[in-house]
Amino acid sequence: MAGSAYDADGIRELIQDQVATPNSPPKSNRRWKPCFSKWLYRERNLIERFFSKLKHFRRVATR
């Protein structure tokens, strides 16, 4: 969900206002690069794919 397209100051501030830590890869043309954890990004992606598969199986089970 949070690719480098979500690397805007407004989005980062919105996430921080919700007492969360933004972790999206910075754009290549950004002068100040915010901290980014590749490990955390991979783990979040793994969880997102897991829930996507669960939704797919729910769709099959309810037919």
C-alpha positions as CSV (number, residue, x, y, z in Angstrom):
1,M,0.0,0.0,0.0
2,A,2.6,2.5,0.9
3,G,5.0,2.8,-2.0
4,S,7.2,5.7,-2.8
5,A,4.1,7.4,-4.3
6,Y,2.9,8.0,-0.7
7,D,6.1,9.9,0.2
8,A,4.5,13.3,0.7
9,D,4.9,15.6,3.7
10,G,1.2,15.8,4.2
11,I,0.7,12.1,4.3
12,R,3.6,11.6,6.6
13,E,2.2,14.3,9.0
14,L,-1.2,12.6,8.9
15,I,0.3,9.3,9.9
16,Q,2.4,10.9,12.7
17,D,-0.8,12.6,14.0
18,Q,-2.3,9.2,14.4
19,V,0.6,8.2,16.7
20,A,2.1,5.9,14.0
21,T,5.4,5.7,12.3
22,P,5.4,6.3,8.5
23,N,7.5,3.7,6.7
24,S,7.4,4.3,3.0
25,P,10.4,4.4,0.7
26,P,11.4,8.0,0.0
27,K,11.2,9.4,-3.5
28,S,14.4,9.5,-5.4
29,N,14.2,13.3,-5.9
30,R,13.7,14.1,-2.2
31,R,16.4,16.3,-0.8
32,W,15.9,15.2,2.8
33,K,15.5,11.4,3.0
34,P,13.4,10.3,6.0
35,C,14.4,7.1,7.8
36,F,13.1,4.0,6.1
37,S,13.4,0.4,7.3
38,K,13.5,-2.2,4.5
39,W,12.9,-5.0,7.0
40,L,9.8,-3.4,8.4
41,Y,8.5,-2.6,4.9
42,R,9.0,-6.3,3.8
43,E,7.2,-7.6,7.0
44,R,4.2,-5.2,6.4
45,N,4.0,-6.4,2.8
46,L,4.0,-10.0,3.9
47,I,1.0,-9.3,6.2
48,E,-0.8,-7.4,3.5
49,R,-0.4,-10.3,1.1
50,F,-1.7,-12.7,3.8
51,F,-4.9,-10.8,4.3
52,S,-5.3,-10.5,0.5
53,K,-5.2,-14.3,0.3
54,L,-7.7,-14.6,3.1
55,K,-10.1,-12.3,1.3
56,H,-9.7,-14.4,-1.8
57,F,-10.5,-17.6,0.0
58,R,-13.5,-16.0,1.7
59,R,-14.9,-15.1,-1.8
60,V,-14.5,-18.8,-2.8
61,A,-16.0,-20.2,0.4
62,T,-19.2,-18.1,0.2
63,R,-20.2,-19.2,-3.3
